[in-house]
Amino acid sequence: MEKTIHYFKNPGEENTDKLIELVKIRRQELGINNIVVASASGSSGVKLAKSIDPDVNIVNVTHHAGFKGGDLIEIESKHKTELDKMGVNIYAGSHSLSGVGRGISNKFGGITPVEIIAATLRLFSQGVKVGVEISIMAADAGLIPTDIEVIAVGGTGKGLDSAIILKPVHMSNFFDLKINEIIAMPRH
Ligand SMILES: Cc1cc2nc3c(=O)[nH]c(=O)nc-3n(C[C@H](O)[C@H](O)[C@H](O)COP(=O)(O)O)c2cc1C
């Protein structure tokens, strides 16, 4: 089987529109009906949802409350309104690939096993690591199934530059997760 991977020259937000177009095409080819997207503000989530068939289940994962301090959830209200209108689920919860591990390393130094998993996935790209992470979060929230393939989309700080097709798992079965395809990622 031959498939194409789109490599962006550089990581970052400027790849968002092209990435969404690639996701749209591959989703239609494979008939995948569940997409999980990392969008802290909801901005990329709105762009994605606008270009995808409304029957598709889209989950917009934002940062956990307090990621930037206080108890703030970063979804912006104007994006939340649009996402709600389009029937997109918005989810905020503990980050599966840092979690309490980050609390331990922040306090005592060193690195925990789960953070090593995250660092290893970042060898591909930030967005590939994010795709794996948010698929587990969405699966554990009961928002996507674990018995069929889904598309997971992430980026580097802002916007979107990576998309993978994977079979999600719940966090207790992490090593059963399968990354089946890379749709796009930055090369640099
Ligand atoms: C749960 C979660 C974890 C994330 N982890 C990272 C990360 O480790 N590295 C990174 O560059 N971006 C990370 N991001 C950012 C996303 O990949 C994406 O670029 C961003 O949320 C897009 O948001 P926007 O639509 O507001 O621009 C994370 C986002 C979320 C929601």
PDBQT file of the ligand as one rigid body, heavy atoms in Angstrom, charges set to zero:
ROOT
HETATM    1  C1  LIG A 201      -3.668  19.047  25.873  1.00  0.00    +0.000 C 
HETATM    2  C2  LIG A 201      -2.737  19.867  25.025  1.00  0.00    +0.000 A 
HETATM    3  C3  LIG A 201      -1.368  19.606  25.058  1.00  0.00    +0.000 A 
HETATM    4  C4  LIG A 201      -0.492  20.337  24.268  1.00  0.00    +0.000 A 
HETATM    5  N1  LIG A 201       0.838  20.058  24.302  1.00  0.00    +0.000 NA
HETATM    6  C5  LIG A 201       1.691  20.723  23.500  1.00  0.00    +0.000 A 
HETATM    7  C6  LIG A 201       3.087  20.387  23.491  1.00  0.00    +0.000 A 
HETATM    8  O1  LIG A 201       3.552  19.534  24.219  1.00  0.00    +0.000 OA
HETATM    9  N2  LIG A 201       3.879  21.073  22.616  1.00  0.00    +0.000 N 
HETATM   10  C7  LIG A 201       3.392  22.031  21.763  1.00  0.00    +0.000 A 
HETATM   11  O2  LIG A 201       4.166  22.607  20.989  1.00  0.00    +0.000 OA
HETATM   12  N3  LIG A 201       2.074  22.349  21.746  1.00  0.00    +0.000 NA
HETATM   13  C8  LIG A 201       1.222  21.714  22.590  1.00  0.00    +0.000 A 
HETATM   14  N4  LIG A 201      -0.117  22.021  22.560  1.00  0.00    +0.000 N 
HETATM   15  C9  LIG A 201      -0.608  23.017  21.585  1.00  0.00    +0.000 C 
HETATM   16  C10 LIG A 201      -1.390  22.333  20.434  1.00  0.00    +0.000 C 
HETATM   17  O3  LIG A 201      -0.608  21.364  19.804  1.00  0.00    +0.000 OA
HETATM   18  C11 LIG A 201      -1.923  23.328  19.409  1.00  0.00    +0.000 C 
HETATM   19  O4  LIG A 201      -0.868  23.880  18.640  1.00  0.00    +0.000 OA
HETATM   20  C12 LIG A 201      -2.724  24.452  20.066  1.00  0.00    +0.000 C 
HETATM   21  O5  LIG A 201      -3.532  23.991  21.110  1.00  0.00    +0.000 OA
HETATM   22  C13 LIG A 201      -3.613  25.141  19.035  1.00  0.00    +0.000 C 
HETATM   23  O6  LIG A 201      -4.409  26.078  19.714  1.00  0.00    +0.000 OA
HETATM   24  P1  LIG A 201      -5.058  27.350  19.006  1.00  0.00    +0.000 P 
HETATM   25  O7  LIG A 201      -6.156  26.845  18.127  1.00  0.00    +0.000 OA
HETATM   26  O8  LIG A 201      -5.534  28.181  20.152  1.00  0.00    +0.000 OA
HETATM   27  O9  LIG A 201      -3.948  28.020  18.207  1.00  0.00    +0.000 OA
HETATM   28  C14 LIG A 201      -0.991  21.342  23.409  1.00  0.00    +0.000 A 
HETATM   29  C15 LIG A 201      -2.373  21.619  23.405  1.00  0.00    +0.000 A 
HETATM   30  C16 LIG A 201      -3.226  20.908  24.199  1.00  0.00    +0.000 A 
HETATM   31  C17 LIG A 201      -4.677  21.228  24.180  1.00  0.00    +0.000 C 
ENDROOT
TORSDOF 0
